[in-house]
Every structure is written in structure tokens, then in C-alpha cells.
Amino acid sequence: MGADIWGYRENAGHVPGTRLIGYRVEATDGHIGKVDQHTEEVGRSYLVVATGPWVLGRHVLLPAGVIARVDTETETVHLACTKDDVKDSPDFESGQHEEDGNVIKLTGQYYANRHM
């Protein structure tokens, strides 16, 4: 998956143009937060998730490749990773993604090494 970590999986059910902001986000072992930002850039699609109090209100960047399924009926994004995977991911602060290519690089490497 590493090479395609920034693209949606073919069977994820994501329809380009669907507004995912506000969707609930579920890891394989439970709820982690809500989608705060979403982009569909070719070669760099991702979500920014507001994790809420379980990770001290942290925002995390999730490459589209870790999304297992998008359920538009329940407005839920299901991930192919655990809460600990998300919790241990590189730090992300809102606004960093465009100015700091290093965050994109570190995040991509982190999730690609997890063999999602």
C-alpha cells in the first residue's frame, strides 16, 4: 500500500466530491473523532481529524489510503488502523499541511510502514 497511501482504496466507497467534513471517524477498535478538513488532491488526498479528549484534543492527518470504508448513510469514515496507530502518528497542527511538506512526508512514511 505504501506507494498509494495518499489515494483512496478502490473498495472504500468514496465518491469524489462528497463532503466528509463533520463525518464521524471510527478506527478498527472504536471512535476517534470527527473529520475537520478533507482534501481530494490527486496524489495527496487526506483527512484531518479532530480527535477530541481521548488524545488531548489533538488533530491528526490521515492519508486517504488508511480509509477502509466511507458510509454516507451514517456519515461515518471507517479506518483500517487502530486507535493506537492514530495516537502514535506524527504531530500535526492545523495549517501545517500546505506550508510543511515534512509533515506530509513523515505521516506518509508512518502509515506506509504500518502496512495498512
C-alpha positions in Angstrom: 0.0 0.0 0.0 2.9 2.4 0.7 3.1 3.8 -2.8 -0.7 4.5 -2.8 -1.1 5.7 0.8 -2.4 9.1 -0.5 -5.1 7.6 -2.7 -8.5 6.1 -1.7 -8.8 2.4 -1.9 -10.9 1.2 -4.8 -13.4 -0.6 -2.5 -13.6 2.3 0.1 -16.8 3.6 -1.3 -15.6 7.2 -1.5 -17.3 9.2 -4.2 -15.3 12.2 -5.3 -17.0 15.4 -4.4 -18.6 14.0 -1.3 -18.2 16.5 1.6 -16.7 14.5 4.5 -16.3 17.3 7.0 -18.2 16.5 10.1 -18.3 12.8 9.5 -17.7 10.5 12.5 -14.3 8.6 12.3 -14.0 5.0 13.6 -10.8 3.1 14.0 -10.9 -0.7 13.9 -11.3 -0.6 17.7 -13.5 2.4 18.3 -14.4 6.1 17.8 -11.6 8.6 17.4 -13.2 11.8 16.4 -14.7 13.8 13.5 -13.4 15.0 10.2 -12.3 18.6 10.5 -10.7 19.0 7.0 -10.8 17.0 3.8 -8.9 17.2 0.5 -9.1 15.3 -2.7 -5.8 16.4 -4.2 -4.6 14.0 -6.8 -1.7 12.1 -5.2 -2.3 13.7 -1.8 -5.8 13.0 -0.6 -6.2 13.1 3.2 -8.4 13.9 6.2 -7.6 16.0 9.2 -9.4 14.5 12.2 -10.2 16.3 15.5 -9.6 13.6 18.0 -11.4 15.1 20.9 -10.4 14.5 24.5 -9.1 10.9 24.1 -5.8 12.3 22.6 -5.9 15.6 24.4 -7.9 17.3 21.6 -5.2 16.7 19.0 -5.6 17.0 15.3 -4.2 14.2 13.1 -3.6 13.9 9.4 -4.8 10.7 7.9 -3.8 9.7 4.3 -6.8 8.5 2.2 -5.2 5.1 2.0 -6.0 4.3 5.6 -9.7 4.7 4.9 -11.3 1.3 4.7 -14.8 2.5 4.0 -16.9 5.6 3.8 -20.6 5.2 4.9 -22.6 8.2 3.6 -25.8 6.9 5.2 -24.4 7.1 8.7 -21.8 9.8 7.8 -19.0 7.7 9.2 -15.5 7.1 7.9 -14.1 3.7 8.9 -10.3 3.3 9.1 -8.0 0.3 8.5 -6.0 1.2 11.6 -6.3 1.1 15.4 -6.7 4.0 17.8 -3.1 3.4 19.0 -1.9 3.8 15.3 -3.6 7.1 15.2 -2.5 8.2 18.6 1.2 7.4 17.8 1.1 9.2 14.4 3.3 12.3 13.8 2.2 15.6 15.3 0.0 17.8 13.1 -1.1 21.3 13.8 -3.9 22.9 11.7 -2.5 24.8 8.8 0.8 22.9 8.6 -0.1 20.7 5.6 0.4 23.3 3.0 3.4 25.0 4.4 5.2 22.0 5.8 5.9 19.2 3.3 7.8 17.4 6.1 4.6 16.7 7.9 3.2 15.0 4.8 6.3 13.0 4.3 6.5 11.8 7.9 2.8 10.9 8.0 3.1 9.0 4.7 6.1 7.1 5.9 4.4 6.3 9.3 1.3 4.8 7.8 3.1 3.1 4.9 5.3 1.3 7.4 2.2 0.1 9.2 1.2 -1.9 6.0 -2.4 -0.8 6.0 
